[in-house]
Amino acid sequence: MAIIRLQTTIQADIRNVFDLARDIDLHQKSTFRTGEKAVAGRTAGLIEQGETVTWKAKHLGIVQTLTTQIISMHKPYHFTDIMLKGAFKSMKHQHLFRQEDRYTVMTDIFEFESPFGIIGKIFNAIFLRNYMKQFLLERNRMIKSAAEADF
């Protein structure tokens, strides 16, 4: 299983950052390069615990769909989503938030496993881990920009 840990420091209130991180509309803006679109479940606004969203996007030249569900949420400190259906063998994304003075520290812990056994592990090591890290970094830059513009 591959694990990506990212930490982003944002000069904004924790509640604002938390809401931006679960905002379907902002997520679609941050993923314009892949044309990611929410097509089922919650397709706009703020996703809540227990809700699902199905994304359709073009990754690695292939149109893919991914359905995730928010399995836990404690506002404004964390939420976790998991893959229900999609290209990964498994996927779990923890979103953690803590306030430090005028800053919010947003931490992502993204765990995923590719199908296809050893071939999937090699693909993760050579390419997919970095691809997913860049995907998350772009999303986090958009959250940071939006939060700090509102601060």
Wavefront OBJ file of the C-alpha trace (Angstrom):
o trace
v 0.000 0.000 0.000
v 1.313 3.460 -0.925
v 0.893 6.318 1.556
v 1.192 10.011 0.738
v 1.397 12.478 3.641
v 1.112 16.188 2.914
v 0.944 19.153 5.237
v -0.263 22.581 4.123
v -0.163 25.673 6.350
v -2.919 28.141 5.534
v -3.448 31.592 6.997
v -7.169 31.186 7.633
v -9.705 29.991 10.174
v -9.982 26.215 10.610
v -13.727 26.197 9.852
v -13.227 27.912 6.510
v -10.405 25.562 5.495
v -12.422 22.514 6.611
v -15.400 23.587 4.509
v -13.253 24.346 1.460
v -11.654 20.897 1.686
v -15.077 19.220 1.402
v -16.507 21.613 -1.188
v -17.442 19.663 -4.333
v -17.468 22.820 -6.488
v -13.957 23.879 -5.424
v -12.693 20.332 -5.963
v -13.948 20.417 -9.558
v -12.165 23.752 -10.125
v -8.920 22.367 -8.701
v -9.043 19.343 -11.020
v -9.776 21.153 -14.275
v -6.721 19.520 -15.916
v -8.352 16.099 -15.667
v -11.875 17.388 -16.313
v -13.040 15.891 -13.030
v -16.802 16.211 -12.645
v -19.164 15.071 -9.895
v -21.772 12.974 -11.716
v -23.709 11.169 -8.956
v -24.385 11.363 -5.246
v -23.500 14.794 -3.866
v -22.628 16.826 -6.962
v -22.386 20.343 -5.494
v -21.834 22.125 -2.210
v -20.401 20.644 0.986
v -20.266 16.878 1.305
v -21.359 15.485 4.686
v -20.752 12.310 6.657
v -22.376 9.271 5.063
v -22.740 10.918 1.660
v -21.177 9.625 -1.527
v -19.892 11.318 -4.651
v -19.055 9.731 -7.978
v -16.342 11.468 -9.961
v -15.717 11.107 -13.669
v -12.336 12.239 -14.996
v -9.653 11.501 -17.530
v -6.526 10.170 -15.834
v -3.580 8.794 -17.751
v -5.537 9.140 -20.985
v -8.403 6.943 -19.742
v -11.864 8.132 -18.666
v -12.453 6.708 -15.200
v -15.098 6.863 -12.512
v -14.498 6.790 -8.777
v -17.162 6.621 -6.080
v -16.180 7.674 -2.570
v -18.036 7.930 0.715
v -17.369 10.092 3.755
v -17.158 7.468 6.502
v -16.273 9.747 9.428
v -16.392 13.444 10.196
v -15.762 15.581 13.272
v -16.210 19.221 12.286
v -13.863 21.088 11.859
v -11.058 18.697 12.788
v -11.202 15.765 10.398
v -13.067 13.757 7.820
v -12.220 10.534 6.039
v -13.356 9.239 2.680
v -12.899 5.796 1.178
v -13.327 4.402 -2.310
v -16.427 2.306 -2.857
v -15.870 1.743 -6.596
v -13.021 2.698 -8.881
v -9.689 1.853 -10.432
v -7.789 1.368 -7.171
v -7.819 -1.903 -5.279
v -8.376 0.286 -2.197
v -8.222 3.967 -1.286
v -8.580 5.910 1.956
v -8.063 9.665 2.372
v -7.862 11.224 5.824
v -8.193 15.019 6.017
v -6.928 16.440 9.335
v -7.070 20.060 10.503
v -5.641 21.921 13.483
v -5.601 25.618 14.347
v -2.277 27.206 15.300
v -2.762 30.892 16.074
v -3.905 32.535 12.819
v -3.033 29.479 10.761
v -4.707 26.178 9.986
v -2.485 23.195 9.399
v -4.187 20.841 6.944
v -2.789 17.318 6.770
v -3.648 14.759 4.107
v -2.967 11.069 4.610
v -3.787 9.374 1.319
v -3.471 5.579 1.236
v -4.013 3.581 -1.923
v -3.319 0.234 -3.453
v -3.317 -0.541 -7.136
v -4.757 -3.751 -8.549
v -2.651 -6.256 -10.507
v -0.366 -7.469 -7.712
v 3.354 -6.959 -8.296
v 2.751 -5.087 -11.568
v 0.550 -2.613 -9.658
v 3.233 -2.184 -6.970
v 5.868 -1.442 -9.600
v 3.515 1.035 -11.333
v 2.915 2.738 -7.932
v 6.631 3.061 -7.250
v 7.583 4.274 -10.721
v 4.690 6.564 -11.562
v 1.369 6.565 -9.714
v 2.558 7.714 -6.271
v 4.097 10.886 -7.727
v 1.087 11.448 -10.026
v -1.289 11.290 -7.042
v 0.970 13.514 -4.925
v 0.957 16.207 -7.625
v -2.837 15.849 -7.954
v -3.263 16.437 -4.193
v -0.764 19.316 -4.127
v -2.710 21.113 -6.850
v -5.940 20.648 -4.880
v -4.264 21.949 -1.724
v -2.934 25.037 -3.535
v -6.501 25.849 -4.604
v -7.823 25.409 -1.038
v -5.013 27.601 0.341
v -5.595 30.301 -2.265
v -9.355 30.389 -1.683
v -9.024 30.371 2.120
v -6.398 33.090 2.250
v -8.367 35.282 -0.171
v -11.287 35.148 2.306
v -9.094 35.805 5.389
l 1 2 3 4 5 6 7 8 9 10 11 12 13 14 15 16 17 18 19 20 21 22 23 24 25 26 27 28 29 30 31 32 33 34 35 36 37 38 39 40 41 42 43 44 45 46 47 48 49 50 51 52 53 54 55 56 57 58 59 60 61 62 63 64 65 66 67 68 69 70 71 72 73 74 75 76 77 78 79 80 81 82 83 84 85 86 87 88 89 90 91 92 93 94 95 96 97 98 99 100 101 102 103 104 105 106 107 108 109 110 111 112 113 114 115 116 117 118 119 120 121 122 123 124 125 126 127 128 129 130 131 132 133 134 135 136 137 138 139 140 141 142 143 144 145 146 147 148 149 150 151
